[in-house]
Amino acid sequence: MFILFIKTNRNVFMTARNGRDFTGKVVLVTGSSSGIGESVVKLFSALGANVVVTGRKADRVNRVAQEAQQLSPKKLQPLAIVADVTKSVDLNNLLNETIKTFGKLDVLVNNAGMGLFSPVKDSNFMKVFDTLIKVNLKPYLKLTHLAVPYLEATNGSVISISSVIGMVPLSDFTVGGCVIGFDRGYNTGFVTGNLTRGADPEMTKMLQQEMFKRIPLQKVGQPLDVANAAVFLASKDAQYITGANLVIDGGILYNSGGIL
């Protein structure tokens, strides 16, 4: 690692304590009506940001928006939008409404996704693969593509969530690795939240049991663990970090050559 050291002004150290202040910032979090996304959008709201809450079910979106507003220091009202990220028209509307309401975008957190598992020999393998590409990859790319001009204008950040499975050998998973490859992101292991949304219950239970055995910290991750990481990557504290993967998995990745 090579870093050019330059004498730092004393004021820089004094203002570092305000690194998590997002007052005046606009943050859009997909899949924020439940699970990890809910914690992410609530934390940004609690830190002063104007936030966009979105998901497929209006009742959940509105509930999270109300709770996020109560956490806001100035009781800022979130923008609540019902959207299906697999539909281009919804993604366009999501971004357009964000800009129309707030006039800018500082942080995009790609979080919406689902977990499906299928061995390559399974007859439904390609169907599952196509579904995961449709839900877990294309929306990330599409929304990021749409948001880039606005993020460039604010020197903003794109943060994407994926599973740590995308970084270890596991024959049933491929899409996670695709997501990891294109921006600054955070990768989670076994976190109680929406990582297994849409997955087969028995397969999910088996995966959780096997993953827990390999967690050196011997505790289950919580959505707030991931939310804290998202806030860090979007903050001034991470201004010299880009194109990196921050792993939040309790040590799974470095405790095993593979998860299963």
Secondary structure, 3 states (H helix, E strand, C coil): CCCCCCCCCHHHHHHHHHCCCCCCCEEEECCCCCHHHHHHHHHHHHCCCEEEEEECCHHHHHHHHHHHHHHCCCCCCCEEEECCCCCHHHHHHHHHHHHHHHCCCCEEEECCCCCCCCCCCCCCHHHHHHHHHHHHHHHHHHHHHHHHHHHHHHCCEEEEEEEHHHHCCCCCCCHHHHHHCCCCEEEECCECCCCCCCCCHHHHHHHHHHHHHCCCCCCCECHHHHHHHHHHHHCHHHCCCCCCEEEECCCCHHHCCCCC
